[in-house]
Amino acid sequence: VPAGAARRTLAATAGDLLEDVRLFDVFRSDALGPNKKSLAFGLRFRAADRTLTDEEVGGLRQRCIDAMAKEHGPTLGG
């Protein structure tokens, strides 16, 4: 998946509370498999009028994970 396409999916999915999305790491290794890479994105959420709850941010995070899986088929690694 090109990083730009992944970034666009995240930005479109995260909604109005997304302040910034950035690619902060690209990892390549034979352990991932041939022609595979791991992309790590940082997402910053902010509301101008209140503090976001853990539940709100967790829901947005899960929505982004689900959209990435649907659009691009990646797996979430840890």
Residue pairs with C-beta under 8 A, 6 or more apart in sequence:
1 39
1 72
1 74
3 23
3 26
3 39
5 72
6 23
6 39
6 41
6 68
6 72
6 74
7 21
7 23
7 41
9 64
9 67
9 68
9 71
9 72
10 18
10 21
10 41
10 43
10 64
10 67
10 68
11 18
11 21
12 67
13 63
13 64
13 67
13 68
14 21
14 43
14 45
14 60
14 63
14 64
15 60
17 45
17 46
17 47
17 52
17 56
17 60
18 43
18 44
18 45
18 60
19 44
19 45
19 46
20 42
20 43
20 44
21 41
21 42
21 43
21 44
22 41
22 42
23 39
23 40
23 41
24 40
24 41
24 42
25 38
25 39
25 40
26 37
26 38
26 39
26 40
27 37
27 38
27 40
28 36
28 37
28 38
32 38
38 77
39 74
43 60
43 61
43 64
45 52
45 56
45 57
45 60
46 52
65 76
68 74
69 75
69 76
